[in-house]
Amino acid sequence: MEFRDLIFHPNQFRNKIRDTLRPPKFSFNIIFLFLNNLTWGFASGMIWLFLPIFLFEKFNYSISKVIIFYLIAAVLYGVLVPVGARIMTKIGLKKSLILAMPCLAFYYLSLYFFETLGIILFIALALLMLTLFRTLYWTPYHVEFAEYGDSKERGAQIAYLSSLGLIAGVLAPFLAGFIIEQLGFPVLFIMAIILVFLSILPLYFLTPVKEEYSFSYLQTFKELFSKKNWRIFIGYGSDGAQGIVAIVIWPIFIFGILNESYVTVGGISAAIILAGILLRIIMGRLAEVRRQRKLFKLGSVFYSLGWILKMYVQTSFQIFIIGTYHSFAGVLRGIPLTAFLYEQMVDRGHYIDEYTVLREVSINVGQVLMLIACLILLNFVGFTWTFVLAAIASLLVRVL
């Protein structure tokens, strides 16, 4: 719509805004799946930002040990994704999702009993429970969403659901920072465990679905490294690589800048999330048009630049400004990317779960390679240079 249309045809302009912001339609299966994801996601939203910091403190302020913990987690999940798909084939998607949730609860319980377990037993139990959760949950979740999502409004559905999740996510890091400061990590972990068990309830209302994973274990990796799937491997591997820097390195980085204040870390993170919600909703509608690939490629460039800017952050105000910019750029690339993911899954027809597994393995291969690179960089130039690697990885996602 041009500017003169805004002046001479205000009704058309209002209708355009209304159509852009109206909620899309959802099936009951999508609603129940989302309620599950929202509930346990809120619990994870309280923990994920502070978990690297928690481990950093418990591992005697060794960032290398924190990276190794996440590295082992990525290796375990990467090699076991096909096994999870075979289990999903045997018991069905619904049961796989339900079985995954207690594993997540026991993962948080291992964090609660860190001092009692000791480092070695904690690492063994935590990695086992986390790997079981991820192996049982993520493949059936993506398959369910692809099966029951509306192909005509997929971008809008993703935008609205993720925005509702972000609204809850605004409160999560701020609440978590306050709880840690006042009551400590154990209370936070107990709250997370309760929410995880509550998140099981919506799953009972899902329609049972059976999918047959047709690849053998070795065939999965042969397919992944085949020439026809190189875009999947490079694209999603690069996305996983840059994402793990945001998960592991960035929280520890800003924790030091903000004088190790949990409340400040949580508050600024909440403000950044809040700033990105409206743009995320609008971008969901734009992702329905044919220009979504252009938006994705443009967003990838802006997102890559955000990683470079983060190298020079020194104050809380700079964290907010650059973090907000990075959030906006993440929306530009993220909504079209996720919509494209589910479109590709549906286009694969019978091979929808096989495509999902290839994607999940690719992401974790990217994480493993990035974490190894981070360990090497730590010994030479410092971990802020990992942001450069994240910037390069963000550009490589454009091959999708």
RODO-2510 file (C-alpha; in nm, 4 decimals, decimal comma):
residues 400
     n   res          X          Y          Z
     1     m     0,0000     0,0000     0,0000
     2     e     0,1426     0,3355    -0,1057
     3     f     0,1352     0,6546     0,1013
     4     r    -0,1417     0,8147    -0,1079
     5     d    -0,3612     0,5127    -0,0379
     6     l    -0,3192     0,5777     0,3321
     7     i    -0,4474     0,9364     0,2829
     8     f    -0,7268     0,8801     0,0328
     9     h    -0,8331     0,5282     0,1302
    10     p    -0,8094     0,5094     0,5099
    11     n    -1,0607     0,2239     0,5269
    12     q    -0,8385     0,0076     0,3088
    13     f    -0,5466     0,0928     0,5321
    14     r    -0,7412    -0,0066     0,8454
    15     n    -0,8510    -0,3305     0,6800
    16     k    -0,4908    -0,4051     0,5885
    17     i    -0,3800    -0,3557     0,9495
    18     r    -0,6708    -0,5655     1,0770
    19     d    -0,5897    -0,8510     0,8367
    20     t    -0,2252    -0,8359     0,9359
    21     l    -0,2963    -0,8591     1,3093
    22     r    -0,5959    -1,0960     1,3122
    23     p    -0,5249    -1,4317     1,4769
    24     p    -0,4998    -1,7298     1,2406
    25     k    -0,7107    -2,0429     1,2892
    26     f    -0,5716    -2,3403     1,4791
    27     s    -0,6705    -2,7049     1,5048
    28     f    -0,7310    -2,8512     1,8505
    29     n    -0,4190    -3,0642     1,8171
    30     i    -0,2064    -2,7558     1,7546
    31     i    -0,3645    -2,5806     2,0549
    32     f    -0,2957    -2,8710     2,2923
    33     l     0,0548    -2,9173     2,1541
    34     f     0,1198    -2,5482     2,2047
    35     l    -0,0173    -2,5528     2,5623
    36     n     0,2257    -2,8301     2,6434
    37     n     0,5158    -2,6435     2,4837
    38     l     0,4164    -2,3143     2,6460
    39     t     0,3980    -2,4627     2,9960
    40     w     0,7279    -2,6455     3,0015
    41     g     0,8754    -2,3700     2,7858
    42     f     0,8015    -2,1183     3,0616
    43     a     0,9914    -2,3414     3,3035
    44     s     1,2828    -2,3629     3,0614
    45     g     1,2566    -1,9881     2,9999
    46     m     1,3301    -1,9353     3,3689
    47     i     1,6329    -2,1635     3,3548
    48     w     1,7986    -2,1560     3,0096
    49     l     1,9443    -1,8046     3,0477
    50     f     2,0889    -1,8785     3,3905
    51     l     2,1902    -2,2425     3,3438
    52     p     2,5306    -2,1640     3,1823
    53     i     2,5903    -1,9195     3,4685
    54     f     2,4895    -2,1836     3,7263
    55     l     2,7262    -2,4366     3,5696
    56     f     2,9980    -2,1715     3,5355
    57     e     2,9857    -2,1127     3,9118
    58     k     2,9590    -2,4830     4,0027
    59     f     3,2473    -2,5751     3,7708
    60     n     3,4811    -2,3358     3,9553
    61     y     3,4309    -2,0534     3,7036
    62     s     3,5713    -2,2574     3,4169
    63     i     3,4007    -2,1672     3,0926
    64     s     3,5860    -2,4542     2,9230
    65     k     3,4098    -2,7059     3,1482
    66     v     3,0725    -2,5458     3,0716
    67     i     3,1421    -2,5752     2,6989
    68     i     3,2449    -2,9405     2,7387
    69     f     2,9156    -3,0145     2,9204
    70     y     2,7142    -2,8718     2,6308
    71     l     2,9468    -3,0403     2,3816
    72     i     2,8794    -3,3852     2,5280
    73     a     2,5058    -3,3106     2,5323
    74     a     2,5121    -3,2179     2,1629
    75     v     2,7109    -3,5311     2,0681
    76     l     2,4765    -3,7616     2,2598
    77     y     2,1610    -3,6137     2,1108
    78     g     2,3085    -3,5977     1,7615
    79     v     2,3909    -3,9692     1,7530
    80     l     2,0655    -4,0771     1,9204
    81     v     1,8092    -3,8784     1,7184
    82     p     1,7503    -4,1738     1,4802
    83     v     1,7003    -4,4031     1,7821
    84     g     1,4331    -4,1667     1,9127
    85     a     1,2623    -4,1781     1,5735
    86     r     1,2555    -4,5588     1,5865
    87     i     1,1021    -4,5451     1,9347
    88     m     0,8434    -4,2975     1,8038
    89     t     0,7572    -4,5458     1,5295
    90     k     0,6981    -4,8219     1,7865
    91     i     0,4895    -4,6313     2,0421
    92     g     0,3436    -4,3399     1,8431
    93     l     0,3988    -3,9651     1,8591
    94     k     0,1654    -3,8986     2,1517
    95     k     0,3229    -4,1535     2,3849
    96     s     0,6708    -4,0398     2,2894
    97     l     0,5862    -3,6814     2,3831
    98     i     0,4327    -3,7899     2,7137
    99     l     0,7307    -4,0078     2,8066
   100     a     0,9683    -3,7210     2,7322
   101     m     0,8312    -3,4869     2,9976
   102     p     0,9339    -3,6816     3,3132
   103     c     1,2847    -3,6998     3,1669
   104     l     1,2951    -3,3202     3,1551
   105     a     1,1662    -3,3045     3,5137
   106     f     1,4421    -3,5430     3,6308
   107     y     1,6962    -3,3289     3,4446
   108     y     1,5906    -3,0287     3,6519
   109     l     1,5909    -3,2510     3,9611
   110     s     1,9551    -3,3376     3,8959
   111     l     2,0312    -2,9652     3,8965
   112     y     1,8503    -2,9363     4,2317
   113     f     2,0641    -3,2142     4,3822
   114     f     2,3943    -3,0924     4,2344
   115     e     2,5683    -3,0616     4,5705
   116     t     2,4445    -3,4019     4,6887
   117     l     2,5336    -3,5854     4,3691
   118     g     2,8769    -3,4384     4,3157
   119     i     3,0102    -3,3272     3,9784
   120     i     3,0678    -3,6689     3,8167
   121     l     2,7315    -3,8232     3,9128
   122     f     2,5522    -3,4982     3,8335
   123     i     2,6998    -3,4817     3,4834
   124     a     2,6100    -3,8457     3,4145
   125     l     2,2499    -3,8138     3,5385
   126     a     2,1874    -3,4699     3,3889
   127     l     2,3158    -3,5635     3,0442
   128     l     2,1209    -3,8908     3,0474
   129     m     1,7905    -3,7222     3,1355
   130     l     1,8438    -3,4293     2,8981
   131     t     1,9308    -3,6615     2,6101
   132     l     1,6279    -3,8830     2,6735
   133     f     1,3998    -3,5789     2,6770
   134     r     1,5360    -3,4323     2,3567
   135     t     1,5420    -3,7698     2,1808
   136     l     1,1803    -3,8517     2,2695
   137     y     1,0343    -3,5024     2,2296
   138     w     1,1607    -3,2966     1,9395
   139     t     1,1068    -3,5249     1,6405
   140     p     0,7410    -3,6073     1,7246
   141     y     0,6779    -3,2438     1,8187
   142     h     0,7890    -3,1113     1,4801
   143     v     0,6070    -3,3896     1,2960
   144     e     0,2841    -3,3153     1,4875
   145     f     0,3110    -2,9435     1,4139
   146     a     0,3749    -3,0056     1,0458
   147     e     0,0848    -3,2526     1,0237
   148     y    -0,1750    -3,0319     1,1939
   149     g    -0,0604    -2,6842     1,0906
   150     d    -0,2439    -2,4873     0,8221
   151     s    -0,0231    -2,4647     0,5148
   152     k    -0,1994    -2,1438     0,4038
   153     e    -0,1329    -1,9647     0,7308
   154     r     0,1758    -2,1433     0,8553
   155     g     0,3852    -1,8281     0,8934
   156     a     0,1077    -1,6497     1,0848
   157     q     0,0510    -1,9544     1,3062
   158     i     0,4185    -1,9745     1,3918
   159     a     0,4344    -1,6003     1,4555
   160     y     0,1314    -1,5949     1,6847
   161     l     0,2231    -1,9034     1,8806
   162     s     0,5836    -1,7955     1,9251
   163     s     0,4665    -1,4452     2,0221
   164     l     0,2350    -1,5853     2,2885
   165     g     0,5290    -1,7879     2,4090
   166     l     0,7412    -1,4750     2,4129
   167     i     0,4808    -1,2898     2,6188
   168     a     0,5201    -1,5605     2,8821
   169     g     0,8923    -1,5448     2,8156
   170     v     0,9018    -1,1766     2,9094
   171     l     0,8113    -1,2691     3,2648
   172     a     1,0249    -1,5842     3,2865
   173     p     1,3816    -1,4411     3,2940
   174     f     1,2839    -1,1474     3,5166
   175     l     1,1014    -1,3778     3,7610
   176     a     1,3917    -1,6215     3,7544
   177     g     1,6467    -1,3498     3,8315
   178     f     1,4406    -1,2325     4,1286
   179     i     1,3937    -1,5876     4,2609
   180     i     1,7649    -1,6655     4,2343
   181     e     1,8625    -1,3435     4,4109
   182     q     1,6101    -1,3873     4,6941
   183     l     1,5631    -1,7628     4,7321
   184     g     1,8387    -1,9320     4,5345
   185     f     1,8585    -2,1771     4,2466
   186     p     1,6945    -2,4720     4,4318
   187     v     1,3574    -2,2946     4,4550
   188     l     1,3781    -2,2115     4,0836
   189     f     1,4412    -2,5761     3,9953
   190     i     1,1458    -2,6962     4,2066
   191     m     0,9132    -2,4494     4,0338
   192     a     1,0378    -2,5704     3,6955
   193     i     0,9761    -2,9352     3,7891
   194     i     0,6153    -2,8609     3,8891
   195     l     0,5502    -2,6801     3,5594
   196     v     0,6987    -2,9659     3,3567
   197     f     0,4634    -3,2188     3,5153
   198     l     0,1669    -2,9852     3,4565
   199     s     0,2640    -2,9636     3,0895
   200     i     0,1866    -3,3351     3,0463
   201     l    -0,1909    -3,2783     3,0800
   202     p    -0,2533    -3,1154     2,7368
   203     l    -0,0758    -3,4042     2,5642
   204     y    -0,3500    -3,6481     2,6663
   205     f    -0,5931    -3,4604     2,4400
   206     l    -0,3829    -3,5056     2,1254
   207     t    -0,5130    -3,7316     1,8521
   208     p    -0,2846    -4,0392     1,8379
   209     v    -0,0700    -4,0387     1,5228
   210     k     0,1552    -4,3117     1,3877
   211     e     0,4577    -4,2371     1,1717
   212     e     0,6999    -4,4966     1,0427
   213     y     1,0626    -4,3933     1,0350
   214     s     1,1943    -4,5844     0,7348
   215     f     1,5686    -4,5138     0,7521
   216     s     1,8037    -4,7494     0,9331
   217     y     2,0501    -4,5981     1,1797
   218     l     2,3436    -4,5961     0,9375
   219     q     2,1253    -4,4925     0,6453
   220     t     2,0294    -4,1780     0,8375
   221     f     2,3876    -4,0553     0,8356
   222     k     2,4469    -4,1673     0,4778
   223     e     2,1464    -3,9575     0,3739
   224     l     2,2624    -3,6633     0,5812
   225     f     2,6048    -3,6503     0,4159
   226     s     2,4761    -3,7238     0,0659
   227     k     2,5039    -3,4606    -0,2048
   228     k     2,1254    -3,4176    -0,2373
   229     n     2,0937    -3,3131     0,1287
   230     w     2,3912    -3,0793     0,1507
   231     r     2,1677    -2,7733     0,1898
   232     i     1,9983    -2,9286     0,4919
   233     f     2,3313    -3,0178     0,6497
   234     i     2,5035    -2,6827     0,5893
   235     g     2,1976    -2,4641     0,6505
   236     y     2,0651    -2,6196     0,9695
   237     g     2,4139    -2,7064     1,0902
   238     s     2,5068    -2,3386     1,0658
   239     d     2,1880    -2,2402     1,2470
   240     g     2,2733    -2,4801     1,5272
   241     a     2,6274    -2,3443     1,5410
   242     q     2,5257    -1,9812     1,5887
   243     g     2,2442    -2,0803     1,8245
   244     i     2,4722    -2,2582     2,0705
   245     v     2,6812    -1,9420     2,1086
   246     a     2,3639    -1,7568     2,2113
   247     i     2,2803    -2,0328     2,4600
   248     v     2,6196    -2,0864     2,6217
   249     i     2,8564    -1,7934     2,5656
   250     w     2,6287    -1,4876     2,5601
   251     p     2,4677    -1,5355     2,9083
   252     i     2,8070    -1,5745     3,0776
   253     f     2,9389    -1,2744     2,8836
   254     i     2,6616    -1,0377     2,9930
   255     f     2,6633    -1,1789     3,3488
   256     g     3,0156    -1,0434     3,3896
   257     i     2,9298    -0,7049     3,2359
   258     l     2,6270    -0,6661     3,4659
   259     n     2,8344    -0,7212     3,7799
   260     e     2,6963    -1,0720     3,8325
   261     s     2,3450    -0,9443     3,9083
   262     y     2,0811    -1,2072     3,8313
   263     v     1,7973    -0,9545     3,8530
   264     t     1,9643    -0,7200     3,6038
   265     v     2,0411    -1,0034     3,3617
   266     g     1,6806    -1,1233     3,3808
   267     g     1,5327    -0,7736     3,3558
   268     i     1,7294    -0,6699     3,0481
   269     s     1,6609    -1,0034     2,8782
   270     a     1,2887    -0,9588     2,9473
   271     a     1,2950    -0,6071     2,8011
   272     i     1,4632    -0,7339     2,4841
   273     i     1,2013    -1,0084     2,4441
   274     l     0,9180    -0,7590     2,4931
   275     a     1,0604    -0,5275     2,2280
   276     g     1,0499    -0,8007     1,9638
   277     i     0,6920    -0,9284     2,0074
   278     l     0,4958    -0,6897     1,7826
   279     l     0,7425    -0,7199     1,4961
   280     r     0,7252    -1,0983     1,5263
   281     i     0,3458    -1,0931     1,4759
   282     i     0,3692    -0,8635     1,1716
   283     m     0,6517    -1,0684     1,0236
   284     g     0,4343    -1,3786     1,0495
   285     r     0,1927    -1,2279     0,7995
   286     l     0,4700    -1,1107     0,5714
   287     a     0,6114    -1,4626     0,5776
   288     e     0,3006    -1,5812     0,3940
   289     v     0,3961    -1,3947     0,0789
   290     r     0,6478    -1,5019    -0,1831
   291     r     0,8989    -1,2543    -0,0549
   292     q     0,9648    -1,4694     0,2533
   293     r     1,2929    -1,6051     0,1093
   294     k     1,4146    -1,2484     0,0461
   295     l     1,3167    -1,1544     0,4025
   296     f     1,5044    -1,4578     0,5337
   297     k     1,8201    -1,3777     0,3376
   298     l     1,8076    -1,0107     0,4359
   299     g     1,7406    -1,1002     0,7982
   300     s     2,0385    -1,3358     0,7986
   301     v     2,2698    -1,0501     0,7009
   302     f     2,1290    -0,8206     0,9720
   303     y     2,1463    -1,1036     1,2260
   304     s     2,5082    -1,1728     1,1386
   305     l     2,5903    -0,8057     1,1923
   306     g     2,4285    -0,8283     1,5361
   307     w     2,6868    -1,0850     1,6447
   308     i     2,9690    -0,8517     1,5400
   309     l     2,8132    -0,5641     1,7353
   310     k     2,7865    -0,7816     2,0450
   311     m     3,1658    -0,8034     2,0550
   312     y     3,1785    -0,4377     2,1587
   313     v     2,9104    -0,4417     2,4285
   314     q     3,0344    -0,2893     2,7563
   315     t     2,7295    -0,1488     2,9403
   316     s     2,3753    -0,2551     3,0305
   317     f     2,2325     0,0063     2,7920
   318     q     2,4398    -0,1317     2,5046
   319     i     2,3227    -0,4842     2,5898
   320     f     1,9611    -0,3660     2,5617
   321     i     2,0057    -0,1683     2,2376
   322     i     2,2131    -0,4281     2,0538
   323     g     2,0112    -0,7134     2,2020
   324     t     1,6896    -0,5526     2,0769
   325     y     1,8396    -0,5040     1,7314
   326     h     1,9509    -0,8670     1,7297
   327     s     1,6016    -0,9732     1,8357
   328     f     1,4461    -0,7785     1,5454
   329     a     1,6946    -0,9302     1,3008
   330     g     1,6188    -1,2714     1,4479
   331     v     1,2502    -1,2188     1,3669
   332     l     1,3343    -1,1242     1,0063
   333     r     1,5164    -1,4538     0,9591
   334     g     1,3403    -1,6732     1,2132
   335     i     0,9743    -1,6630     1,1084
   336     p     1,0381    -1,7314     0,7360
   337     l     1,2947    -1,9983     0,8320
   338     t     1,0535    -2,1847     1,0586
   339     a     0,7678    -2,1539     0,8086
   340     f     1,0013    -2,2875     0,5397
   341     l     1,0970    -2,5776     0,7679
   342     y     0,7391    -2,6989     0,8072
   343     e     0,6618    -2,6453     0,4395
   344     q     0,9604    -2,8626     0,3497
   345     m     0,8502    -3,1257     0,5990
   346     v     0,5014    -3,1410     0,4492
   347     d     0,6422    -3,1477     0,0948
   348     r     0,8381    -3,4590     0,1905
   349     g     0,5054    -3,6412     0,2360
   350     h     0,5757    -3,9876     0,3770
   351     y     0,9314    -3,8815     0,4634
   352     i     0,8254    -3,6035     0,7005
   353     d     0,9857    -3,7675     1,0059
   354     e     1,3019    -3,8562     0,8098
   355     y     1,3445    -3,4916     0,7116
   356     t     1,2941    -3,3884     1,0755
   357     v     1,5641    -3,6280     1,1936
   358     l     1,8106    -3,5043     0,9295
   359     r     1,7452    -3,1495     1,0450
   360     e     1,7915    -3,2341     1,4146
   361     v     2,1163    -3,4219     1,3497
   362     s     2,2459    -3,1348     1,1334
   363     i     2,1752    -2,8817     1,4086
   364     n     2,3695    -3,0850     1,6615
   365     v     2,6632    -3,1469     1,4282
   366     g     2,6807    -2,7693     1,3901
   367     q     2,6700    -2,7246     1,7662
   368     v     2,9475    -2,9782     1,8196
   369     l     3,1758    -2,8148     1,5635
   370     m     3,1087    -2,4676     1,7049
   371     l     3,1734    -2,5743     2,0644
   372     i     3,5020    -2,7365     1,9625
   373     a     3,5983    -2,4143     1,7845
   374     c     3,5042    -2,2164     2,0973
   375     l     3,7321    -2,4327     2,3107
   376     i     4,0192    -2,3670     2,0700
   377     l     3,9557    -1,9912     2,0592
   378     l     3,9479    -1,9713     2,4390
   379     n     4,3117    -2,0719     2,4512
   380     f     4,4253    -1,8038     2,2062
   381     v     4,2062    -1,4951     2,1634
   382     g     3,9266    -1,5028     2,4226
   383     f     3,5643    -1,6086     2,3946
   384     t     3,4253    -1,2814     2,2516
   385     w     3,5762    -1,3903     1,9204
   386     t     3,3270    -1,6765     1,9192
   387     f     3,0776    -1,4080     1,8150
   388     v     3,2674    -1,3784     1,4865
   389     l     3,2172    -1,7495     1,4255
   390     a     2,8476    -1,7080     1,5085
   391     a     2,8267    -1,4235     1,2572
   392     i     2,9797    -1,6398     0,9833
   393     a     2,7456    -1,9277     1,0683
   394     s     2,4457    -1,6928     1,0514
   395     l     2,5356    -1,6101     0,6911
   396     l     2,5766    -1,9767     0,5946
   397     v     2,2160    -2,0463     0,6936
   398     r     2,1219    -1,8640     0,3734
   399     v     2,1970    -2,1749     0,1669
   400     l     1,8614    -2,3231     0,2704
***
